[in-house]
């Protein structure tokens, strides 16, 4: 297999994962509109996605095995905190979808998180201030303003619009915490192991939340298929495809590749649910994408 074909397969893995995640937003909207509570859907996503992730963990014999008891208390706390953030991220995203549909919450959550990561890294001293960081934050701020500004103006907000925005931005913040948590994981802890432990914590959190709110179950074969897609395809299969591709591409390429997720969600929402983004919102999404690209290039160049 030549280098170009190998790189093409790696790109295929990343793009496949983004497309599956984008389609998952539409499936989530279908299930929520069908009566499944966001907490129950989040629980199904993590619970059904765990078996394949743990299988991958046990099959990866070339990686060093790290036992839970071997971790320091601070390291255990980091794994648990990342799992809690993972649970909150998905729950807030689904709650945003319940108010706004699939497209807008996905754009805000996926495109907003890298900007939040860059800002937190700057404030915490993990990153140095530079021209690319400033340009990325300015572009991101303009993009967010264009995406979230209602077409009818502030005087005629649709019902639940502000609540949907709040849930979507909360999802972006929690996704940023997941990214930061994974970035600060101990080097000796393999990524698949940390992900399996973190997702187990997330599943337990959502079990408590779903039981407290009252479990809701799928009604009919289509909803069961949708739940299976959300749990197995968008969690396990997409994660494995992305991890395989991202390990063979540069970080910049992997980050840019995930931009297909909000694009797929927006296109499918416009096609299936007539939830087309306005031209102004498309421009905002493009500005957010440009901001992510600048921040990713900055990470590689170290400027």
C-alpha positions as CSV (number, residue, x, y, z in Angstrom):
1,X,0.0,0.0,0.0
2,X,1.6,3.3,-1.1
3,X,1.7,6.4,1.1
4,X,-1.0,8.3,-0.7
5,X,-3.5,5.4,-0.4
6,X,-2.6,5.0,3.3
7,X,-3.3,8.7,3.9
8,X,-6.5,8.5,1.9
9,X,-7.7,5.7,4.2
10,X,-6.8,7.7,7.2
11,X,-8.8,10.7,5.9
12,X,-11.6,8.3,5.2
13,X,-11.7,7.2,8.8
14,X,-11.8,10.8,10.2
15,X,-14.4,11.9,7.6
16,X,-16.5,8.7,8.2
17,X,-16.5,9.4,12.0
18,X,-17.6,13.1,11.4
19,X,-20.4,12.0,9.0
20,X,-21.7,9.4,11.5
21,X,-21.6,11.9,14.3
22,X,-23.5,14.5,12.2
23,X,-26.1,11.9,11.2
24,X,-26.4,11.0,14.9
25,X,-27.6,14.6,15.6
26,X,-30.6,14.0,13.3
27,X,-31.3,10.5,14.8
28,X,-31.2,12.1,18.3
29,X,-33.7,14.7,17.2
30,X,-36.0,12.0,15.8
31,X,-35.8,10.0,19.0
32,X,-36.4,13.1,21.3
33,X,-39.3,14.2,19.3
34,X,-40.6,10.6,19.6
35,X,-40.8,11.0,23.4
36,X,-37.4,9.7,24.6
37,X,-36.0,12.0,27.3
38,X,-32.5,13.4,26.6
39,X,-31.2,11.8,29.8
40,X,-32.4,8.3,28.7
41,X,-31.0,8.8,25.3
42,X,-27.6,9.8,26.7
43,X,-27.6,6.7,28.9
44,X,-28.3,4.5,25.9
45,X,-25.5,6.1,23.9
46,X,-22.9,5.4,26.6
47,X,-24.2,2.0,27.7
48,X,-24.5,0.6,24.2
49,X,-21.1,2.1,23.2
50,X,-19.2,0.7,26.1
51,X,-18.9,-3.0,25.1
52,X,-17.0,-2.3,21.8
53,X,-14.7,0.2,23.5
54,X,-13.8,-2.3,26.3
55,X,-13.4,-5.0,23.6
56,X,-10.9,-2.8,21.9
57,X,-9.1,-2.1,25.2
58,X,-8.7,-5.8,25.9
59,X,-7.7,-6.6,22.3
60,X,-4.9,-3.9,22.2
61,X,-2.3,-6.2,23.7
62,X,0.6,-4.2,22.3
63,X,-0.2,-1.3,24.7
64,X,1.0,-1.4,28.3
65,X,-1.8,-2.4,30.7
66,X,-2.4,0.1,33.5
67,X,-4.5,-1.0,36.4
68,X,-6.9,1.4,38.2
69,X,-5.2,0.9,41.5
70,X,-1.9,1.9,40.0
71,X,-3.1,5.4,39.4
72,X,-2.5,8.2,41.9
73,X,-5.6,9.8,43.5
74,X,-5.2,12.9,41.4
75,X,-5.0,10.8,38.2
76,X,-8.2,8.9,39.2
77,X,-9.9,12.2,39.9
78,X,-8.9,13.4,36.4
79,X,-10.4,10.3,34.7
80,X,-13.6,10.7,36.7
81,X,-13.9,14.4,36.1
82,X,-13.4,13.8,32.3
83,X,-16.2,11.1,32.4
84,X,-18.6,13.5,34.2
85,X,-17.8,16.2,31.6
86,X,-18.5,13.6,28.9
87,X,-21.9,12.9,30.3
88,X,-22.8,16.5,30.7
89,X,-21.6,17.3,27.2
90,X,-23.9,14.8,25.5
91,X,-26.8,15.6,27.8
92,X,-26.6,19.3,27.2
93,X,-26.3,18.7,23.4
94,X,-29.4,16.5,23.4
95,X,-31.3,19.1,25.5
96,X,-30.2,21.8,22.9
97,X,-31.5,19.6,20.1
98,X,-34.8,19.2,21.9
99,X,-35.3,23.0,21.8
100,X,-33.6,24.0,18.5
101,X,-33.4,20.9,16.3
102,X,-30.2,19.2,15.2
103,X,-28.2,21.8,13.2
104,X,-27.7,24.8,15.4
105,X,-26.7,23.0,18.6
106,X,-24.2,20.8,16.7
107,X,-22.6,23.8,15.1
108,X,-22.3,25.6,18.4
109,X,-21.0,22.6,20.4
110,X,-18.5,21.3,17.9
111,X,-17.1,24.6,16.6
112,X,-17.3,26.4,19.9
113,X,-15.3,23.9,22.0
114,X,-11.9,24.4,20.4
115,X,-12.2,28.2,20.8
116,X,-13.0,27.7,24.5
117,X,-10.0,25.3,24.8
118,X,-7.8,28.0,23.3
119,X,-9.1,30.7,25.6
120,X,-8.7,28.5,28.8
121,X,-5.2,27.4,27.7
122,X,-4.3,31.1,27.4
123,X,-5.7,32.0,30.8
124,X,-4.1,29.0,32.5
125,X,-0.7,29.7,30.9
126,X,-0.7,26.5,28.7
127,X,-0.5,28.6,25.5
128,X,1.3,31.8,24.5
129,X,-0.6,34.8,23.1
130,X,0.1,35.4,19.4
131,X,-1.4,36.8,16.3
132,X,-3.0,33.5,15.2
133,X,-4.7,33.1,18.6
134,X,-6.1,36.7,18.5
135,X,-7.3,36.2,14.9
136,X,-8.9,32.9,15.8
137,X,-10.7,34.3,18.8
138,X,-12.0,37.3,16.8
139,X,-13.2,35.1,14.0
140,X,-14.8,32.7,16.4
141,X,-16.6,35.6,18.3
142,X,-18.0,37.0,15.0
143,X,-19.0,33.5,13.9
144,X,-20.9,32.8,17.1
145,X,-22.7,36.1,16.9
146,X,-23.8,35.4,13.3
147,X,-24.9,31.8,14.1
148,X,-26.9,32.5,17.2
149,X,-28.5,35.8,16.2
150,X,-32.2,35.1,15.4
151,X,-33.4,36.1,11.9
152,X,-36.4,37.9,13.3
153,X,-34.3,39.9,15.8
154,X,-34.3,39.8,19.6
155,X,-37.9,41.1,19.8
156,X,-39.5,38.0,18.3
157,X,-37.6,35.0,19.7
158,X,-39.1,31.6,19.1
159,X,-40.2,29.6,22.1
160,X,-37.3,27.9,23.8
161,X,-34.7,29.7,21.7
162,X,-32.7,31.1,24.6
163,X,-32.9,27.8,26.5
164,X,-31.7,25.9,23.5
165,X,-28.8,28.3,23.1
166,X,-27.9,28.0,26.8
167,X,-27.9,24.2,26.5
168,X,-25.8,24.3,23.3
169,X,-23.2,26.6,24.8
170,X,-23.1,24.4,28.0
171,X,-22.4,21.4,25.7
172,X,-19.5,23.3,24.1
173,X,-18.1,24.2,27.5
174,X,-18.4,20.5,28.6
175,X,-16.9,19.3,25.4
176,X,-14.0,21.7,26.0
177,X,-13.5,20.2,29.4
178,X,-13.4,16.7,27.8
179,X,-10.7,17.8,25.4
180,X,-8.7,19.5,28.1
181,X,-9.1,16.4,30.4
182,X,-7.9,14.0,27.7
183,X,-5.0,16.3,26.8
184,X,-3.8,16.3,30.4
185,X,-4.2,12.5,30.9
186,X,-1.0,10.7,32.2
187,X,1.2,9.7,29.3
188,X,1.5,6.2,30.6
189,X,-2.3,5.8,30.3
190,X,-3.3,4.6,26.8
191,X,-6.0,6.7,25.2
192,X,-8.4,3.7,24.7
193,X,-8.1,2.8,28.4
194,X,-8.7,6.4,29.5
195,X,-11.7,6.5,27.2
196,X,-13.2,3.2,28.4
197,X,-12.9,4.3,32.1
198,X,-14.2,7.8,31.3
199,X,-17.2,6.5,29.3
200,X,-17.9,4.0,32.2
201,X,-18.1,7.0,34.6
202,X,-20.3,8.9,32.1
203,X,-22.7,5.9,31.8
204,X,-23.0,5.7,35.6
205,X,-23.7,9.4,35.8
206,X,-26.4,9.2,33.2
207,X,-27.9,6.1,34.8
208,X,-28.4,8.2,38.0
209,X,-29.8,11.1,36.0
210,X,-32.1,9.0,33.8
211,X,-33.5,7.0,36.8
212,X,-34.1,10.2,38.7
213,X,-35.9,11.9,35.8
214,X,-37.7,8.7,34.9
215,X,-36.6,6.3,32.2
216,X,-38.2,6.5,28.8
217,X,-38.1,3.7,26.4
218,X,-38.2,3.5,22.6
219,X,-41.6,2.9,21.0
220,X,-41.5,0.7,17.9
221,X,-38.8,-0.8,15.7
222,X,-37.6,2.5,14.2
223,X,-36.9,4.0,17.6
224,X,-35.1,0.9,18.7
225,X,-33.0,1.1,15.6
226,X,-32.3,4.7,16.2
227,X,-31.2,4.1,19.8
228,X,-28.9,1.3,18.5
229,X,-27.4,3.7,15.9
230,X,-26.9,6.3,18.6
231,X,-25.2,3.9,21.0
232,X,-23.2,1.6,18.7
233,X,-22.6,3.5,15.5
234,X,-22.1,7.1,16.7
235,X,-20.2,6.1,19.9
236,X,-18.2,2.9,19.2
237,X,-17.8,2.7,15.4
238,X,-17.3,6.4,14.9
239,X,-14.9,6.6,17.8
240,X,-12.8,3.7,16.5
241,X,-12.8,5.1,12.9
242,X,-11.7,8.5,14.2
243,X,-9.1,7.1,16.5
244,X,-7.6,5.0,13.7
245,X,-7.5,7.9,11.2
246,X,-6.4,10.5,13.7
247,X,-3.3,8.5,14.7
248,X,-2.2,8.5,11.1
249,X,-2.8,12.2,10.3
250,X,-1.5,15.4,11.8
251,X,-3.5,17.0,14.6
252,X,-4.5,19.8,12.2
253,X,-5.9,17.4,9.6
254,X,-7.9,15.5,12.2
255,X,-9.4,18.7,13.7
256,X,-10.3,20.1,10.3
257,X,-11.8,16.8,9.3
258,X,-14.3,16.8,12.2
259,X,-15.8,20.0,10.7
260,X,-17.8,17.6,8.5
261,X,-20.0,16.8,11.5
262,X,-21.9,20.1,11.8
263,X,-21.9,20.3,8.0
264,X,-23.6,16.9,7.7
265,X,-26.0,17.8,10.5
266,X,-27.0,21.1,8.9
267,X,-27.5,19.5,5.4
268,X,-29.5,16.6,6.7
269,X,-31.6,18.9,8.9
270,X,-32.4,21.1,6.0
271,X,-33.2,18.1,3.8
272,X,-35.2,16.0,6.2
273,X,-36.6,18.4,8.8
274,X,-36.7,21.7,6.8
275,X,-34.4,23.4,9.4
276,X,-32.1,25.1,6.9
277,X,-29.6,27.6,8.3
278,X,-29.9,31.1,7.0
279,X,-27.1,32.5,4.8
280,X,-26.0,34.6,7.8
281,X,-25.7,31.4,9.9
282,X,-23.7,29.6,7.2
283,X,-21.3,32.6,7.1
284,X,-21.0,32.3,10.9
285,X,-20.3,28.6,10.6
286,X,-17.6,29.3,8.0
287,X,-16.0,31.9,10.3
288,X,-16.0,29.3,13.2
289,X,-14.4,26.8,10.9
290,X,-11.7,29.3,9.9
291,X,-11.1,30.0,13.6
292,X,-10.6,26.3,14.3
293,X,-8.2,26.0,11.4
294,X,-6.1,29.0,12.6
295,X,-6.0,27.6,16.2
296,X,-5.0,24.2,14.9
297,X,-2.2,25.7,12.7
298,X,-1.1,27.7,15.7
299,X,-0.8,24.5,17.8
300,X,1.5,22.9,15.2
301,X,3.6,26.0,14.6
302,X,3.8,26.9,18.2
303,X,3.3,30.6,17.5
